[in-house]
């Protein structure tokens, strides 16, 4: 599965009124025969390092759009056909910038479908002294096993960045995007404060330089969570 994400910065707060204005575009039905399998608009509600103490990157944004495609070819088809509305209906005069990220999606724990849980998304940047291959190996294998054991975990999805924004040196600014679901904020704190939570974060230091977490509010989920 391929996930195409849009990191959106706005020049004003994404208020409930703006979300209401954008809702008709967000709620457009998914063509069952089209290249896009689903989409989600995630409004950022909290930028604190929820549950963890870790170095944070300087990347900031106000919303994350997600489009789910079967493969890269489907994603290219969707882009070519104009199916991907990168702002998902948010008025153009509100949007300041949009960065596009292409990801390989790996669902470790199937997320809840009813929208009842709290969703935390995180940006990962690998340590500069480890290769992209080592980062993927550690993240998809041992780290996935550790996170899966966190108490109270309701859903877990990894998104390995294949292409995205780069800095002046040509280095990737984002190496991975994490999606976690828990019952509430207290459950996040309890999970990462547990013994397995401490072990998980100790392992993260072996290959991850920065983790930037965001609590988000998913809007107009279509097709996939």
C-alpha positions as a Python dict, from the first residue, in 0.01 Angstrom:
ca = {
    (1, 'X'): (0, 0, 0),
    (2, 'X'): (118, 351, -84),
    (3, 'X'): (29, 656, 123),
    (4, 'X'): (57, 1004, -26),
    (5, 'X'): (69, 1264, 251),
    (6, 'X'): (41, 1641, 236),
    (7, 'X'): (194, 1849, 516),
    (8, 'X'): (-7, 2171, 515),
    (9, 'X'): (90, 2501, 675),
    (10, 'X'): (-179, 2766, 707),
    (11, 'X'): (-161, 3140, 767),
    (12, 'X'): (-442, 3129, 1020),
    (13, 'X'): (-598, 2881, 1259),
    (14, 'X'): (-802, 2600, 1104),
    (15, 'X'): (-1118, 2695, 1287),
    (16, 'X'): (-1438, 2491, 1300),
    (17, 'X'): (-1592, 2740, 1053),
    (18, 'X'): (-1313, 2674, 800),
    (19, 'X'): (-1353, 2299, 849),
    (20, 'X'): (-1728, 2332, 791),
    (21, 'X'): (-1661, 2524, 467),
    (22, 'X'): (-1420, 2253, 350),
    (23, 'X'): (-1642, 1962, 457),
    (24, 'X'): (-1832, 1918, 125),
    (25, 'X'): (-1506, 1872, -68),
    (26, 'X'): (-1363, 1642, 200),
    (27, 'X'): (-1679, 1432, 195),
    (28, 'X'): (-1672, 1361, -179),
    (29, 'X'): (-1729, 986, -230),
    (30, 'X'): (-1445, 756, -333),
    (31, 'X'): (-1476, 602, -680),
    (32, 'X'): (-1454, 225, -614),
    (33, 'X'): (-1292, 181, -956),
    (34, 'X'): (-1053, 475, -920),
    (35, 'X'): (-686, 488, -820),
    (36, 'X'): (-750, 627, -468),
    (37, 'X'): (-871, 375, -208),
    (38, 'X'): (-929, 625, 72),
    (39, 'X'): (-841, 964, 219),
    (40, 'X'): (-824, 1135, 557),
    (41, 'X'): (-775, 1497, 662),
    (42, 'X'): (-598, 1530, 1000),
    (43, 'X'): (-621, 1866, 1176),
    (44, 'X'): (-337, 1918, 1427),
    (45, 'X'): (-470, 1983, 1776),
    (46, 'X'): (-156, 1947, 1992),
    (47, 'X'): (216, 1984, 1913),
    (48, 'X'): (358, 1871, 2246),
    (49, 'X'): (580, 1562, 2270),
    (50, 'X'): (290, 1358, 2400),
    (51, 'X'): (412, 1059, 2602),
    (52, 'X'): (782, 1099, 2519),
    (53, 'X'): (1090, 1311, 2580),
    (54, 'X'): (1292, 1320, 2259),
    (55, 'X'): (1470, 1560, 2025),
    (56, 'X'): (1218, 1734, 1800),
    (57, 'X'): (1269, 1860, 1444),
    (58, 'X'): (1191, 2216, 1332),
    (59, 'X'): (924, 2100, 1084),
    (60, 'X'): (586, 2244, 1175),
    (61, 'X'): (248, 2217, 1003),
    (62, 'X'): (-120, 2258, 1081),
    (63, 'X'): (-275, 1960, 901),
    (64, 'X'): (-185, 1632, 734),
    (65, 'X'): (-376, 1501, 435),
    (66, 'X'): (-358, 1131, 349),
    (67, 'X'): (-444, 954, 25),
    (68, 'X'): (-424, 575, 7),
    (69, 'X'): (-332, 405, -320),
    (70, 'X'): (-268, 43, -411),
    (71, 'X'): (79, 114, -553),
    (72, 'X'): (301, 389, -695),
    (73, 'X'): (146, 352, -1040),
    (74, 'X'): (-199, 416, -893),
    (75, 'X'): (-66, 721, -712),
    (76, 'X'): (83, 858, -1034),
    (77, 'X'): (-247, 793, -1212),
    (78, 'X'): (-437, 977, -938),
    (79, 'X'): (-201, 1274, -964),
    (80, 'X'): (-226, 1276, -1344),
    (81, 'X'): (-605, 1263, -1337),
    (82, 'X'): (-628, 1544, -1084),
    (83, 'X'): (-791, 1317, -824),
    (84, 'X'): (-557, 1434, -546),
    (85, 'X'): (-690, 1759, -402),
    (86, 'X'): (-383, 1842, -193),
    (87, 'X'): (-568, 2094, 26),
    (88, 'X'): (-883, 1878, 56),
    (89, 'X'): (-1112, 2176, 21),
    (90, 'X'): (-938, 2412, 263),
    (91, 'X'): (-973, 2762, 107),
    (92, 'X'): (-671, 2867, -94),
    (93, 'X'): (-635, 3199, 91),
    (94, 'X'): (-585, 3004, 416),
    (95, 'X'): (-317, 2768, 284),
    (96, 'X'): (40, 2895, 315),
    (97, 'X'): (238, 2593, 188),
    (98, 'X'): (194, 2223, 112),
    (99, 'X'): (472, 1962, 108),
    (100, 'X'): (406, 1628, -61),
    (101, 'X'): (540, 1302, 82),
    (102, 'X'): (528, 959, -84),
    (103, 'X'): (529, 668, 161),
    (104, 'X'): (533, 290, 170),
    (105, 'X'): (262, 198, 419),
    (106, 'X'): (302, -85, 670),
    (107, 'X'): (4, -157, 897),
    (108, 'X'): (126, -336, 1211),
    (109, 'X'): (-198, -317, 1414),
    (110, 'X'): (-518, -246, 1220),
    (111, 'X'): (-656, 88, 1346),
    (112, 'X'): (-1012, 129, 1476),
    (113, 'X'): (-1275, 209, 1214),
    (114, 'X'): (-1525, 398, 1430),
    (115, 'X'): (-1312, 706, 1503),
    (116, 'X'): (-1351, 660, 1878),
    (117, 'X'): (-979, 669, 1963),
    (118, 'X'): (-722, 944, 1994),
    (119, 'X'): (-475, 956, 1704),
    (120, 'X'): (-111, 1059, 1742),
    (121, 'X'): (105, 1114, 1434),
    (122, 'X'): (482, 1154, 1443),
    (123, 'X'): (758, 1261, 1206),
    (124, 'X'): (1079, 1056, 1226),
    (125, 'X'): (1426, 1160, 1111),
    (126, 'X'): (1691, 892, 1107),
    (127, 'X'): (2028, 932, 1271),
    (128, 'X'): (2278, 1076, 1020),
    (129, 'X'): (2522, 793, 1090),
    (130, 'X'): (2283, 513, 988),
    (131, 'X'): (2184, 412, 636),
    (132, 'X'): (1831, 424, 497),
    (133, 'X'): (1842, 42, 479),
    (134, 'X'): (1935, 10, 849),
    (135, 'X'): (1663, 257, 945),
    (136, 'X'): (1397, 59, 762),
    (137, 'X'): (1520, -274, 896),
    (138, 'X'): (1519, -161, 1259),
    (139, 'X'): (1188, 23, 1229),
    (140, 'X'): (991, -242, 1040),
    (141, 'X'): (1128, -537, 1239),
    (142, 'X'): (1232, -504, 1606),
    (143, 'X'): (1077, -163, 1668),
    (144, 'X'): (743, -272, 1526),
    (145, 'X'): (743, -570, 1763),
    (146, 'X'): (817, -346, 2062),
    (147, 'X'): (553, -85, 1978),
    (148, 'X'): (296, -358, 1918),
    (149, 'X'): (344, -463, 2283),
    (150, 'X'): (265, -117, 2426),
    (151, 'X'): (-23, -145, 2674),
    (152, 'X'): (-345, 11, 2551),
    (153, 'X'): (-235, 35, 2186),
    (154, 'X'): (-539, 35, 1954),
    (155, 'X'): (-373, 84, 1615),
    (156, 'X'): (-27, 126, 1463),
    (157, 'X'): (78, 216, 1113),
    (158, 'X'): (425, 291, 975),
    (159, 'X'): (483, 505, 665),
    (160, 'X'): (836, 480, 523),
    (161, 'X'): (910, 794, 323),
    (162, 'X'): (1021, 717, -32),
    (163, 'X'): (1033, 1079, -146),
    (164, 'X'): (957, 1413, 11),
    (165, 'X'): (1091, 1757, 103),
    (166, 'X'): (1470, 1794, 122),
    (167, 'X'): (1699, 2047, 287),
    (168, 'X'): (1962, 2263, 116),
    (169, 'X'): (2207, 1972, 130),
    (170, 'X'): (1964, 1745, -53),
    (171, 'X'): (1892, 1534, 256),
    (172, 'X'): (1544, 1404, 331),
    (173, 'X'): (1372, 1614, 597),
    (174, 'X'): (1131, 1332, 685),
    (175, 'X'): (1225, 962, 690),
    (176, 'X'): (912, 815, 845),
    (177, 'X'): (558, 900, 950),
    (178, 'X'): (399, 713, 1241),
    (179, 'X'): (29, 675, 1318),
    (180, 'X'): (-73, 551, 1663),
    (181, 'X'): (-419, 514, 1813),
    (182, 'X'): (-496, 504, 2186),
    (183, 'X'): (-809, 542, 2397),
    (184, 'X'): (-704, 887, 2522),
    (185, 'X'): (-408, 1099, 2626),
    (186, 'X'): (-373, 925, 2960),
    (187, 'X'): (-337, 592, 2777),
    (188, 'X'): (-53, 737, 2566),
    (189, 'X'): (131, 855, 2878),
    (190, 'X'): (78, 520, 3050),
    (191, 'X'): (198, 323, 2748),
    (192, 'X'): (524, 513, 2704),
    (193, 'X'): (577, 529, 3082),
    (194, 'X'): (563, 149, 3109),
    (195, 'X'): (862, -84, 3107),
    (196, 'X'): (802, -182, 2745),
    (197, 'X'): (757, 186, 2661),
    (198, 'X'): (1099, 266, 2809),
    (199, 'X'): (1255, -24, 2617),
    (200, 'X'): (1089, 95, 2296),
    (201, 'X'): (1231, 445, 2331),
    (202, 'X'): (1577, 313, 2421),
    (203, 'X'): (1572, 113, 2098),
    (204, 'X'): (1456, 420, 1903),
    (205, 'X'): (1780, 598, 1996),
    (206, 'X'): (1974, 335, 1802),
    (207, 'X'): (1843, 460, 1467),
    (208, 'X'): (1617, 768, 1514),
    (209, 'X'): (1758, 1117, 1568),
    (210, 'X'): (1432, 1313, 1601),
    (211, 'X'): (1070, 1230, 1679),
    (212, 'X'): (813, 1508, 1648),
    (213, 'X'): (465, 1414, 1770),
    (214, 'X'): (128, 1570, 1689),
    (215, 'X'): (-215, 1487, 1822),
    (216, 'X'): (-461, 1512, 1533),
    (217, 'X'): (-835, 1517, 1471),
    (218, 'X'): (-925, 1304, 1165),
    (219, 'X'): (-1197, 1457, 948),
    (220, 'X'): (-1405, 1301, 673),
    (221, 'X'): (-1241, 961, 676),
    (222, 'X'): (-1318, 788, 346),
    (223, 'X'): (-1217, 432, 267),
    (224, 'X'): (-942, 375, 526),
    (225, 'X'): (-873, 516, 874),
}
